[in-house]
Amino acid sequence: MLRGKARRRPNQTYPRHGRGCASLTGQSLRRGSIKIGLSAPYEDSFVLWLQAGNWFADIRATLDGTVYSGFGGVIEWHQPRLHFRHLINISGECSDSDTGDILLTRFGCIERGEFLEADRLTPFEEQWLTQHVARQIRVFVRYTRGVVTGLEVQLDRSCIVIQGAAVAFYTRFGAGLTNWRCRYASVDPNNGRRLALRRPAGRACPAGWLLKEAGPSKPKMSRR
């Protein structure tokens, strides 16, 4: 079973400077399929990508709900190439990088790239389906001695929180800003209980965290 590109070593180098992709700002995208090499497209996981301005968060789980990956950070957009810089990863392997060429479509986008596996370059193609375009975005970050140790990306009623070795995906219901329901979350492999993780922020910025992005989302629609 594929466990996501975060566990592979992509063939790439980050640019020193970059910018966000206006067409993807405020997008909540679920992976519809992945194609590796000459294999047929398939999907064996729940994979969700939340993009808020320059910040992103990604959560991955098996279809029975077991979370196996969670990471996030900032993007560098140099059309058509999108560089994801991992600043936090529940695996602790933040040196991993992630790059793909992006083709914007009416349903979301297609990402194409290559990764190194067993010293061989293998092409991949992922189809990402837009689930929602947010009106409001908020990003909170926690730093410990200059290192990102917590990240929260909110897009209207969807939220991914990553802290230490845990990640969770929440959806908000009702009118209140605190009515969040956990959909997927990391568990302790020893007892199967959910790892301790704070709930999404309400109106106020949580103590020890910084508000990095906030405001209305105005995605630029330039799709094929």
Phi, psi and omega in degrees: 000134181291134181251015175096153183294343182299343180259008177244168181251096182297156179268095187192168173221135180286143169286158180285329181230154179199193180202165178287165177256111185301324183291340181256353181299130179082008183271136167253115187238130175253136180290127180270326179194162174225141179235123181245122181060231181264007181289161176285150177300144178205171173215126181239011187212163165267115182233119183235134180238120175253125182244117180236099181061238180273350185257146178221160173219147185222133176231142182224136181215154173293164183292345175269005172101005180276114181286130178236354182206144174200127181205165180191176181162222183237160180248158173232115186254118174227090190313130004266013187266134178242123179256124175260118178262111182283114178259342177213140182209130183295342176280345183085357183267071185282356178281347178298147176236170190206116184223143175205155172274130187253127172248112179286138182228176178291333183265349182156254176198164174242132180247128179234144179188198180220152172224156178266125177218123184056042177061026179229136177282128180234127178283151174223160175217126179242136175258121181250129184252124179292122177267329186194146172246114189284148171274324182235140176233146174217138178229126177243140181227140175247130179247141173233110183052045176081001181250137178290118179243358177205142180214133176229123177243117179250130172233098184053256186255013177240144183207136170243128177244128176238128179212118181062238182261016184235150176217148178213150176244130182237153168234145182259141180232157179073191185269338184286150180278355182249004183272073182256139177242128181283128180257317179222143179202152175294149177233158176286120182297342182279328183229356178077005179274152179295138178289150182296126182205132181290155179282163180303151182291149174267230180288323185268152175287130181299148179299133180087357180247160176241140174277113185263326178216143177199148176135182180289147176265129179231073182295140178272118185272106178221066188250159179259000000 
